[in-house]
């Protein structure tokens, strides 16, 4: 269960553009007092006015990139996801080399449950750039959501097979470490722990200073009940991690010592009484990595 909260540690460290923007907006839009509520309402009215301004510009200049980009940003802040599709499609068509627009378009389609539309966009990107990590991650997530983990694994293994030739032709075309990390993540989610550990070992050999495969291995060992081994590996990961991740890893280590439901006795009941024979699980922990938003105009 720790894996649920900490999985972003071992992903690409690329927050999905859409979800990160929405999460930030939702937090900022929750008023804590009447005064905050008034301020939020005023902000909403200001954003709506900005949106109308961009719409007027686009009536005169339908291909104005600045206005399209501004409209996307404002509608995201308004949580108007359906309203983002049209300007994003125009931006993607106007700037086919600006993959950030195309990636965000695919993520919006995915968010609105147009999974086939999103998959088509991701596959088109990967035809041009087999190593595009955001498109690769997006398509893998789609396949897993569609309960096609073998297809996701096959895609990642095929990408790894392409890597030597692609990176010889153009250095850095495919980030092998990122692909191996994602492969380890998928294996872990499928409880194929031996294969997951092998993927993380391969990643660690390629880059011994990378803390992410160590976190992945530590979480697997924790799930297998090998607490002391998990603690040792997570401690090493903490020593290698940058400050923005160190506290989160330390929280995972502390969670190893947290009592499980089987350890807690209520109203004088015995351990057997409290568990009633049910299988216990580890407590879930929320981990927010604080990865900054990637706004459309950056």
Phi and psi in degrees as GROMACS dihedral restraints (atoms count N, CA, C in turn):
[ dihedral_restraints ]
;  ai    aj    ak    al  type     phi  dphi    fc
    3     4     5     6     1   -57.9    20    10
    4     5     6     7     1   -32.2    20    10
    6     7     8     9     1   -58.8    20    10
    7     8     9    10     1   -34.2    20    10
    9    10    11    12     1   -60.3    20    10
   10    11    12    13     1   -45.4    20    10
   12    13    14    15     1   -79.7    20    10
   13    14    15    16     1   -24.9    20    10
   15    16    17    18     1  -109.8    20    10
   16    17    18    19     1     5.3    20    10
   18    19    20    21     1   -62.0    20    10
   19    20    21    22     1   -26.6    20    10
   21    22    23    24     1   -65.9    20    10
   22    23    24    25     1   -21.0    20    10
   24    25    26    27     1   -58.1    20    10
   25    26    27    28     1   -35.8    20    10
   27    28    29    30     1  -107.9    20    10
   28    29    30    31     1    10.4    20    10
   30    31    32    33     1   -86.5    20    10
   31    32    33    34     1  -162.9    20    10
   33    34    35    36     1   -76.2    20    10
   34    35    36    37     1    -2.8    20    10
   36    37    38    39     1    59.4    20    10
   37    38    39    40     1    35.3    20    10
   39    40    41    42     1  -121.1    20    10
   40    41    42    43     1    99.3    20    10
   42    43    44    45     1   -66.6    20    10
   43    44    45    46     1   136.1    20    10
   45    46    47    48     1   -55.4    20    10
   46    47    48    49     1   131.4    20    10
   48    49    50    51     1   -56.1    20    10
   49    50    51    52     1   -48.9    20    10
   51    52    53    54     1   -67.8    20    10
   52    53    54    55     1   -50.8    20    10
   54    55    56    57     1   -64.5    20    10
   55    56    57    58     1   -36.0    20    10
   57    58    59    60     1   -67.2    20    10
   58    59    60    61     1   -39.2    20    10
   60    61    62    63     1   -64.8    20    10
   61    62    63    64     1   -46.2    20    10
   63    64    65    66     1   -64.0    20    10
   64    65    66    67     1   -42.4    20    10
   66    67    68    69     1   -59.9    20    10
   67    68    69    70     1   -43.6    20    10
   69    70    71    72     1   -64.5    20    10
   70    71    72    73     1   -40.5    20    10
   72    73    74    75     1   -65.6    20    10
   73    74    75    76     1   -44.1    20    10
   75    76    77    78     1   -62.7    20    10
   76    77    78    79     1   -39.4    20    10
   78    79    80    81     1   -65.9    20    10
   79    80    81    82     1   -44.2    20    10
   81    82    83    84     1   -70.2    20    10
   82    83    84    85     1   -20.8    20    10
   84    85    86    87     1   -95.9    20    10
   85    86    87    88     1     5.0    20    10
   87    88    89    90     1   -90.5    20    10
   88    89    90    91     1   105.1    20    10
   90    91    92    93     1   -71.5    20    10
   91    92    93    94     1   141.8    20    10
   93    94    95    96     1  -106.9    20    10
   94    95    96    97     1    -6.1    20    10
   96    97    98    99     1  -155.4    20    10
   97    98    99   100     1   165.3    20    10
   99   100   101   102     1   -56.0    20    10
  100   101   102   103     1   -38.2    20    10
  102   103   104   105     1   -64.6    20    10
  103   104   105   106     1   -41.7    20    10
  105   106   107   108     1   -62.7    20    10
  106   107   108   109     1   -38.0    20    10
  108   109   110   111     1   -62.9    20    10
  109   110   111   112     1   -41.3    20    10
  111   112   113   114     1   -64.5    20    10
  112   113   114   115     1   -41.3    20    10
  114   115   116   117     1   -63.4    20    10
  115   116   117   118     1   -41.3    20    10
  117   118   119   120     1   -63.5    20    10
  118   119   120   121     1   -42.0    20    10
  120   121   122   123     1   -63.0    20    10
  121   122   123   124     1   -40.9    20    10
  123   124   125   126     1   -64.5    20    10
  124   125   126   127     1   -39.6    20    10
  126   127   128   129     1   -63.5    20    10
  127   128   129   130     1   -40.9    20    10
  129   130   131   132     1   -62.2    20    10
  130   131   132   133     1   -42.8    20    10
  132   133   134   135     1   -64.2    20    10
  133   134   135   136     1   -38.7    20    10
  135   136   137   138     1   -65.0    20    10
  136   137   138   139     1   -42.3    20    10
  138   139   140   141     1   -64.5    20    10
  139   140   141   142     1   -40.7    20    10
  141   142   143   144     1   -63.5    20    10
  142   143   144   145     1   -37.6    20    10
  144   145   146   147     1   -65.4    20    10
  145   146   147   148     1   -40.8    20    10
  147   148   149   150     1   -62.7    20    10
  148   149   150   151     1   -41.4    20    10
  150   151   152   153     1   -60.8    20    10
  151   152   153   154     1   -43.9    20    10
  153   154   155   156     1   -62.2    20    10
  154   155   156   157     1   -37.6    20    10
  156   157   158   159     1   -62.9    20    10
  157   158   159   160     1   -44.9    20    10
  159   160   161   162     1   -64.2    20    10
  160   161   162   163     1   -37.8    20    10
  162   163   164   165     1   -63.3    20    10
  163   164   165   166     1   -38.6    20    10
  165   166   167   168     1   -65.1    20    10
  166   167   168   169     1   -41.2    20    10
  168   169   170   171     1   -61.3    20    10
  169   170   171   172     1   -42.5    20    10
  171   172   173   174     1   -71.4    20    10
  172   173   174   175     1   -22.8    20    10
  174   175   176   177     1   -65.5    20    10
  175   176   177   178     1   -34.1    20    10
  177   178   179   180     1   -86.4    20    10
  178   179   180   181     1   -37.5    20    10
  180   181   182   183     1  -131.2    20    10
  181   182   183   184     1    84.2    20    10
  183   184   185   186     1   -60.3    20    10
  184   185   186   187     1   -20.4    20    10
  186   187   188   189     1  -109.7    20    10
  187   188   189   190     1    21.6    20    10
  189   190   191   192     1   -71.8    20    10
  190   191   192   193     1   108.9    20    10
  192   193   194   195     1   -63.8    20    10
  193   194   195   196     1   -40.0    20    10
  195   196   197   198     1   -62.4    20    10
  196   197   198   199     1   -42.3    20    10
  198   199   200   201     1   -69.5    20    10
  199   200   201   202     1   -39.7    20    10
  201   202   203   204     1   -62.6    20    10
  202   203   204   205     1   -45.3    20    10
  204   205   206   207     1   -64.3    20    10
  205   206   207   208     1   -41.9    20    10
  207   208   209   210     1   -63.7    20    10
  208   209   210   211     1   -38.9    20    10
  210   211   212   213     1   -66.4    20    10
  211   212   213   214     1   -38.9    20    10
  213   214   215   216     1   -60.6    20    10
  214   215   216   217     1   -48.0    20    10
  216   217   218   219     1   -61.2    20    10
  217   218   219   220     1   -46.1    20    10
  219   220   221   222     1   -66.5    20    10
  220   221   222   223     1   -42.5    20    10
  222   223   224   225     1   -67.8    20    10
  223   224   225   226     1   -31.8    20    10
  225   226   227   228     1   -63.8    20    10
  226   227   228   229     1   -41.7    20    10
  228   229   230   231     1   -65.8    20    10
  229   230   231   232     1   -27.9    20    10
  231   232   233   234     1   -86.3    20    10
  232   233   234   235     1    -0.4    20    10
  234   235   236   237     1    60.6    20    10
  235   236   237   238     1    27.5    20    10
  237   238   239   240     1   -90.9    20    10
  238   239   240   241     1    78.4    20    10
  240   241   242   243     1   -68.4    20    10
  241   242   243   244     1   -41.7    20    10
  243   244   245   246     1   -60.7    20    10
  244   245   246   247     1   -34.9    20    10
  246   247   248   249     1   -72.2    20    10
  247   248   249   250     1   -12.0    20    10
  249   250   251   252     1   -80.8    20    10
  250   251   252   253     1   -25.3    20    10
  252   253   254   255     1   -59.3    20    10
  253   254   255   256     1   -49.9    20    10
  255   256   257   258     1   -62.0    20    10
  256   257   258   259     1   -52.9    20    10
  258   259   260   261     1   -64.5    20    10
  259   260   261   262     1   -31.3    20    10
  261   262   263   264     1   -67.4    20    10
  262   263   264   265     1   -40.8    20    10
  264   265   266   267     1   -62.1    20    10
  265   266   267   268     1   -39.5    20    10
  267   268   269   270     1   -67.6    20    10
  268   269   270   271     1   -41.8    20    10
  270   271   272   273     1   -62.3    20    10
  271   272   273   274     1   -43.0    20    10
  273   274   275   276     1   -62.7    20    10
  274   275   276   277     1   -38.8    20    10
  276   277   278   279     1   -71.8    20    10
  277   278   279   280     1   -37.4    20    10
  279   280   281   282     1   -71.7    20    10
  280   281   282   283     1   -36.1    20    10
  282   283   284   285     1  -125.3    20    10
  283   284   285   286     1    69.6    20    10
  285   286   287   288     1   -62.8    20    10
  286   287   288   289     1   -22.2    20    10
  288   289   290   291     1   -84.5    20    10
  289   290   291   292     1   -11.5    20    10
  291   292   293   294     1   -88.7    20    10
  292   293   294   295     1    87.2    20    10
  294   295   296   297     1   -63.8    20    10
  295   296   297   298     1   -21.1    20    10
  297   298   299   300     1   -61.5    20    10
  298   299   300   301     1   -36.0    20    10
  300   301   302   303     1   -68.7    20    10
  301   302   303   304     1   -43.9    20    10
  303   304   305   306     1   -66.6    20    10
  304   305   306   307     1   -41.3    20    10
  306   307   308   309     1   -62.2    20    10
  307   308   309   310     1   -45.9    20    10
  309   310   311   312     1   -63.9    20    10
  310   311   312   313     1   -36.8    20    10
  312   313   314   315     1   -61.2    20    10
  313   314   315   316     1   -44.5    20    10
  315   316   317   318     1   -62.7    20    10
  316   317   318   319     1   -39.7    20    10
  318   319   320   321     1   -68.0    20    10
  319   320   321   322     1   -36.3    20    10
  321   322   323   324     1   -64.8    20    10
  322   323   324   325     1   -43.6    20    10
  324   325   326   327     1   -61.5    20    10
  325   326   327   328     1   -41.3    20    10
  327   328   329   330     1   -63.6    20    10
  328   329   330   331     1   -41.8    20    10
  330   331   332   333     1   -64.6    20    10
  331   332   333   334     1   -33.2    20    10
  333   334   335   336     1   -93.0    20    10
  334   335   336   337     1    15.0    20    10
  336   337   338   339     1    69.9    20    10
  337   338   339   340     1    19.4    20    10
  339   340   341   342     1   -89.1    20    10
  340   341   342   343     1    71.5    20    10
  342   343   344   345     1   -66.4    20    10
  343   344   345   346     1   -38.4    20    10
  345   346   347   348     1   -66.3    20    10
  346   347   348   349     1   -42.2    20    10
  348   349   350   351     1   -62.0    20    10
  349   350   351   352     1   -42.1    20    10
  351   352   353   354     1   -64.2    20    10
  352   353   354   355     1   -43.5    20    10
  354   355   356   357     1   -61.8    20    10
  355   356   357   358     1   -40.5    20    10
  357   358   359   360     1   -61.3    20    10
  358   359   360   361     1   -41.4    20    10
  360   361   362   363     1   -66.5    20    10
  361   362   363   364     1   -45.8    20    10
  363   364   365   366     1   -59.9    20    10
  364   365   366   367     1   -43.6    20    10
  366   367   368   369     1   -65.5    20    10
  367   368   369   370     1   -37.7    20    10
  369   370   371   372     1   -63.5    20    10
  370   371   372   373     1   -41.6    20    10
  372   373   374   375     1   -62.8    20    10
  373   374   375   376     1   -43.6    20    10
  375   376   377   378     1   -70.1    20    10
  376   377   378   379     1   -24.3    20    10
  378   379   380   381     1   -64.8    20    10
  379   380   381   382     1   -37.3    20    10
  381   382   383   384     1   -83.6    20    10
  382   383   384   385     1   -39.5    20    10
  384   385   386   387     1  -133.1    20    10
  385   386   387   388     1    86.7    20    10
  387   388   389   390     1   -58.3    20    10
  388   389   390   391     1   -21.2    20    10
  390   391   392   393     1  -100.9    20    10
  391   392   393   394     1    11.8    20    10
  393   394   395   396     1   -65.7    20    10
  394   395   396   397     1   107.6    20    10
  396   397   398   399     1   -66.5    20    10
  397   398   399   400     1   -35.9    20    10
  399   400   401   402     1   -68.3    20    10
  400   401   402   403     1   -41.8    20    10
  402   403   404   405     1   -67.0    20    10
  403   404   405   406     1   -39.9    20    10
  405   406   407   408     1   -63.4    20    10
  406   407   408   409     1   -46.4    20    10
  408   409   410   411     1   -64.0    20    10
  409   410   411   412     1   -41.9    20    10
  411   412   413   414     1   -61.7    20    10
  412   413   414   415     1   -44.3    20    10
  414   415   416   417     1   -68.9    20    10
  415   416   417   418     1   -38.8    20    10
  417   418   419   420     1   -61.3    20    10
  418   419   420   421     1   -44.3    20    10
  420   421   422   423     1   -61.7    20    10
  421   422   423   424     1   -39.0    20    10
  423   424   425   426     1   -62.9    20    10
  424   425   426   427     1   -46.3    20    10
  426   427   428   429     1   -62.7    20    10
  427   428   429   430     1   -40.7    20    10
  429   430   431   432     1   -65.4    20    10
  430   431   432   433     1   -41.3    20    10
  432   433   434   435     1   -61.6    20    10
  433   434   435   436     1   -32.9    20    10
  435   436   437   438     1   -84.5    20    10
  436   437   438   439     1    10.0    20    10
  438   439   440   441     1    60.2    20    10
  439   440   441   442     1    44.1    20    10
  441   442   443   444     1  -124.5    20    10
  442   443   444   445     1    59.4    20    10
  444   445   446   447     1   -63.0    20    10
  445   446   447   448     1   -33.0    20    10
  447   448   449   450     1   -65.5    20    10
  448   449   450   451     1   -35.8    20    10
  450   451   452   453     1   -65.7    20    10
  451   452   453   454     1   -39.9    20    10
  453   454   455   456     1   -63.7    20    10
  454   455   456   457     1   -44.7    20    10
  456   457   458   459     1   -63.2    20    10
  457   458   459   460     1   -42.8    20    10
  459   460   461   462     1   -60.5    20    10
  460   461   462   463     1   -41.1    20    10
  462   463   464   465     1   -60.7    20    10
  463   464   465   466     1   -44.4    20    10
  465   466   467   468     1   -68.6    20    10
  466   467   468   469     1   -40.8    20    10
  468   469   470   471     1   -65.8    20    10
  469   470   471   472     1   -38.1    20    10
  471   472   473   474     1   -64.0    20    10
  472   473   474   475     1   -39.4    20    10
  474   475   476   477     1   -63.6    20    10
  475   476   477   478     1   -40.4    20    10
  477   478   479   480     1   -65.0    20    10
  478   479   480   481     1   -35.6    20    10
  480   481   482   483     1   -67.4    20    10
  481   482   483   484     1   -32.0    20    10
  483   484   485   486     1   -76.9    20    10
  484   485   486   487     1   -20.3    20    10
  486   487   488   489     1   -58.5    20    10
  487   488   489   490     1   -47.9    20    10
  489   490   491   492     1   -57.2    20    10
  490   491   492   493     1   -47.7    20    10
  492   493   494   495     1   -67.4    20    10
  493   494   495   496     1   -43.8    20    10
  495   496   497   498     1   -63.3    20    10
  496   497   498   499     1   -41.3    20    10
  498   499   500   501     1   -76.2    20    10
  499   500   501   502     1   -22.1    20    10
  501   502   503   504     1   -71.9    20    10
  502   503   504   505     1   -42.4    20    10
  504   505   506   507     1   -67.9    20    10
  505   506   507   508     1   -39.9    20    10
  507   508   509   510     1  -147.6    20    10
  508   509   510   511     1   112.3    20    10
  510   511   512   513     1   -57.9    20    10
  511   512   513   514     1   134.3    20    10
  513   514   515   516     1    80.2    20    10
  514   515   516   517     1    10.7    20    10
  516   517   518   519     1   -61.4    20    10
  517   518   519   520     1   -40.3    20    10
  519   520   521   522     1  -124.9    20    10
  520   521   522   523     1   123.0    20    10
  522   523   524   525     1   -81.4    20    10
  523   524   525   526     1    95.2    20    10
  525   526   527   528     1   -60.5    20    10
  526   527   528   529     1   -41.1    20    10
  528   529   530   531     1   -60.9    20    10
  529   530   531   532     1   -45.1    20    10
  531   532   533   534     1   -62.1    20    10
  532   533   534   535     1   -41.3    20    10
  534   535   536   537     1   -66.7    20    10
  535   536   537   538     1   -42.2    20    10
  537   538   539   540     1   -64.4    20    10
  538   539   540   541     1   -37.4    20    10
  540   541   542   543     1   -62.5    20    10
  541   542   543   544     1   -43.8    20    10
  543   544   545   546     1   -67.6    20    10
  544   545   546   547     1   -36.8    20    10
  546   547   548   549     1   -62.5    20    10
  547   548   549   550     1   -43.7    20    10
  549   550   551   552     1   -61.3    20    10
  550   551   552   553     1   -37.8    20    10
  552   553   554   555     1   -62.6    20    10
  553   554   555   556     1   -45.1    20    10
  555   556   557   558     1   -65.6    20    10
  556   557   558   559     1   -43.1    20    10
  558   559   560   561     1   -59.3    20    10
  559   560   561   562     1   -41.4    20    10
  561   562   563   564     1   -63.4    20    10
  562   563   564   565     1   -44.7    20    10
  564   565   566   567     1   -61.5    20    10
  565   566   567   568     1   -29.6    20    10
  567   568   569   570     1   -88.9    20    10
  568   569   570   571     1     4.9    20    10
  570   571   572   573     1    59.9    20    10
  571   572   573   574     1    30.6    20    10
  573   574   575   576     1   -96.7    20    10
  574   575   576   577     1    72.9    20    10
  576   577   578   579     1   -67.7    20    10
  577   578   579   580     1   -37.6    20    10
  579   580   581   582     1   -62.5    20    10
  580   581   582   583     1   -42.2    20    10
  582   583   584   585     1   -70.1    20    10
  583   584   585   586     1   -35.1    20    10
  585   586   587   588     1   -64.4    20    10
  586   587   588   589     1   -44.9    20    10
  588   589   590   591     1   -63.0    20    10
  589   590   591   592     1   -36.8    20    10
  591   592   593   594     1   -64.7    20    10
  592   593   594   595     1   -41.5    20    10
  594   595   596   597     1   -62.1    20    10
  595   596   597   598     1   -42.5    20    10
  597   598   599   600     1   -68.8    20    10
  598   599   600   601     1   -37.0    20    10
  600   601   602   603     1   -62.0    20    10
  601   602   603   604     1   -42.7    20    10
  603   604   605   606     1   -61.1    20    10
  604   605   606   607     1   -40.6    20    10
  606   607   608   609     1   -65.2    20    10
  607   608   609   610     1   -43.0    20    10
  609   610   611   612     1   -65.9    20    10
  610   611   612   613     1   -37.3    20    10
  612   613   614   615     1   -64.1    20    10
  613   614   615   616     1   -37.3    20    10
  615   616   617   618     1   -71.8    20    10
  616   617   618   619     1   -31.5    20    10
  618   619   620   621     1  -147.2    20    10
  619   620   621   622     1    85.7    20    10
  621   622   623   624     1   -61.0    20    10
  622   623   624   625     1   -21.0    20    10
  624   625   626   627     1   -87.1    20    10
  625   626   627   628     1    -2.6    20    10
  627   628   629   630     1   -82.0    20    10
  628   629   630   631     1   121.5    20    10
  630   631   632   633     1   -78.7    20    10
  631   632   633   634     1   -19.8    20    10
  633   634   635   636     1   -63.4    20    10
  634   635   636   637     1   -45.3    20    10
  636   637   638   639     1   -63.7    20    10
  637   638   639   640     1   -28.9    20    10
  639   640   641   642     1   -67.5    20    10
  640   641   642   643     1   -39.2    20    10
  642   643   644   645     1   -63.0    20    10
  643   644   645   646     1   -43.5    20    10
  645   646   647   648     1   -59.2    20    10
  646   647   648   649     1   -44.6    20    10
  648   649   650   651     1   -66.0    20    10
  649   650   651   652     1   -40.3    20    10
  651   652   653   654     1   -62.0    20    10
  652   653   654   655     1   -39.7    20    10
  654   655   656   657     1   -67.4    20    10
  655   656   657   658     1   -37.3    20    10
  657   658   659   660     1   -65.1    20    10
  658   659   660   661     1   -46.0    20    10
  660   661   662   663     1   -61.4    20    10
  661   662   663   664     1   -37.0    20    10
  663   664   665   666     1   -63.5    20    10
  664   665   666   667     1   -41.6    20    10
  666   667   668   669     1   -65.7    20    10
  667   668   669   670     1   -28.0    20    10
  669   670   671   672     1   -86.0    20    10
  670   671   672   673     1     2.3    20    10
  672   673   674   675     1    82.0    20    10
  673   674   675   676     1     9.7    20    10
  675   676   677   678     1   -93.2    20    10
  676   677   678   679     1    72.6    20    10
  678   679   680   681     1   -65.2    20    10
  679   680   681   682     1   -45.5    20    10
  681   682   683   684     1   -66.4    20    10
  682   683   684   685     1   -38.9    20    10
  684   685   686   687     1   -65.0    20    10
  685   686   687   688     1   -40.7    20    10
  687   688   689   690     1   -62.2    20    10
  688   689   690   691     1   -42.6    20    10
  690   691   692   693     1   -61.3    20    10
  691   692   693   694     1   -43.3    20    10
  693   694   695   696     1   -63.4    20    10
  694   695   696   697     1   -44.4    20    10
  696   697   698   699     1   -69.1    20    10
  697   698   699   700     1   -41.6    20    10
  699   700   701   702     1   -66.1    20    10
  700   701   702   703     1   -33.8    20    10
  702   703   704   705     1   -64.3    20    10
  703   704   705   706     1   -40.8    20    10
  705   706   707   708     1   -64.2    20    10
  706   707   708   709     1   -41.8    20    10
  708   709   710   711     1   -59.9    20    10
  709   710   711   712     1   -41.4    20    10
  711   712   713   714     1   -62.3    20    10
  712   713   714   715     1   -39.1    20    10
  714   715   716   717     1   -67.9    20    10
  715   716   717   718     1   -25.1    20    10
  717   718   719   720     1   -91.6    20    10
  718   719   720   721     1   -21.5    20    10
  720   721   722   723     1   -75.4    20    10
  721   722   723   724     1   153.2    20    10
  723   724   725   726     1   -73.3    20    10
  724   725   726   727     1   162.2    20    10
  726   727   728   729     1   -54.5    20    10
  727   728   729   730     1   -34.6    20    10
  729   730   731   732     1   -67.5    20    10
  730   731   732   733     1   -20.0    20    10
  732   733   734   735     1  -107.8    20    10
  733   734   735   736     1   -20.2    20    10
  735   736   737   738     1   -58.3    20    10
  736   737   738   739     1   -45.5    20    10
  738   739   740   741     1   -62.0    20    10
  739   740   741   742     1   -37.4    20    10
  741   742   743   744     1   -66.7    20    10
  742   743   744   745     1   -40.3    20    10
  744   745   746   747     1   -67.4    20    10
  745   746   747   748     1   -40.2    20    10
  747   748   749   750     1   -61.5    20    10
  748   749   750   751     1   -33.9    20    10
  750   751   752   753     1   -65.3    20    10
  751   752   753   754     1   -37.1    20    10
  753   754   755   756     1   -64.9    20    10
  754   755   756   757     1   -39.9    20    10
  756   757   758   759     1   -64.1    20    10
  757   758   759   760     1   -44.3    20    10
  759   760   761   762     1   -62.2    20    10
  760   761   762   763     1   -33.9    20    10
  762   763   764   765     1   -67.2    20    10
  763   764   765   766     1   -22.3    20    10
  765   766   767   768     1   -62.6    20    10
  766   767   768   769     1   -27.5    20    10
  768   769   770   771     1   -93.5    20    10
  769   770   771   772     1    -3.6    20    10
  771   772   773   774     1   -69.7    20    10
  772   773   774   775     1   142.4    20    10
  774   775   776   777     1   -67.9    20    10
  775   776   777   778     1   139.9    20    10
  777   778   779   780     1   -87.4    20    10
  778   779   780   781     1   166.7    20    10
  780   781   782   783     1   -53.4    20    10
  781   782   783   784     1   -29.5    20    10
  783   784   785   786     1   -70.0    20    10
  784   785   786   787     1   -21.3    20    10
  786   787   788   789     1   -87.4    20    10
  787   788   789   790     1   -11.4    20    10
  789   790   791   792     1   -97.9    20    10
  790   791   792   793     1   129.1    20    10
  792   793   794   795     1  -110.4    20    10
  793   794   795   796     1   126.8    20    10
  795   796   797   798     1  -109.1    20    10
  796   797   798   799     1   133.8    20    10
  798   799   800   801     1    53.0    20    10
  799   800   801   802     1    37.8    20    10
  801   802   803   804     1    76.7    20    10
  802   803   804   805     1     7.5    20    10
  804   805   806   807     1   -73.7    20    10
  805   806   807   808     1   154.9    20    10
  807   808   809   810     1   -79.4    20    10
  808   809   810   811     1   168.1    20    10
  810   811   812   813     1   -57.4    20    10
  811   812   813   814     1   -41.6    20    10
  813   814   815   816     1   -64.4    20    10
  814   815   816   817     1   -37.1    20    10
  816   817   818   819     1   -66.5    20    10
  817   818   819   820     1   -41.3    20    10
  819   820   821   822     1   -72.4    20    10
  820   821   822   823     1   -33.9    20    10
  822   823   824   825     1   -84.3    20    10
  823   824   825   826     1   -27.4    20    10
  825   826   827   828     1    53.5    20    10
  826   827   828   829     1    32.3    20    10
  828   829   830   831     1    78.8    20    10
  829   830   831   832     1     0.3    20    10
  831   832   833   834     1   -81.5    20    10
  832   833   834   835     1   152.0    20    10
  834   835   836   837     1   -73.7    20    10
  835   836   837   838     1   133.3    20    10
  837   838   839   840     1   -92.6    20    10
  838   839   840   841     1   155.4    20    10
  840   841   842   843     1  -126.9    20    10
  841   842   843   844     1   161.0    20    10
  843   844   845   846     1   -78.1    20    10
  844   845   846   847     1   148.0    20    10
  846   847   848   849     1   -66.1    20    10
  847   848   849   850     1   143.2    20    10
  849   850   851   852     1   -82.2    20    10
  850   851   852   853     1   146.9    20    10
  852   853   854   855     1  -130.1    20    10
  853   854   855   856     1   135.4    20    10
  855   856   857   858     1   -81.5    20    10
  856   857   858   859     1   131.0    20    10
  858   859   860   861     1  -128.9    20    10
  859   860   861   862     1   112.4    20    10
  861   862   863   864     1  -105.3    20    10
  862   863   864   865     1   113.0    20    10
  864   865   866   867     1   -77.2    20    10
  865   866   867   868     1    -9.5    20    10
  867   868   869   870     1    65.6    20    10
  868   869   870   871     1    31.6    20    10
  870   871   872   873     1   -72.0    20    10
  871   872   873   874     1   129.9    20    10
  873   874   875   876     1   -66.4    20    10
  874   875   876   877     1   151.5    20    10
  876   877   878   879     1   -64.8    20    10
  877   878   879   880     1   148.4    20    10
  879   880   881   882     1  -107.5    20    10
  880   881   882   883     1    96.4    20    10
  882   883   884   885     1   -77.0    20    10
  883   884   885   886     1   156.1    20    10
  885   886   887   888     1   -60.4    20    10
  886   887   888   889     1   -24.3    20    10
  888   889   890   891     1   -96.6    20    10
  889   890   891   892     1     7.8    20    10
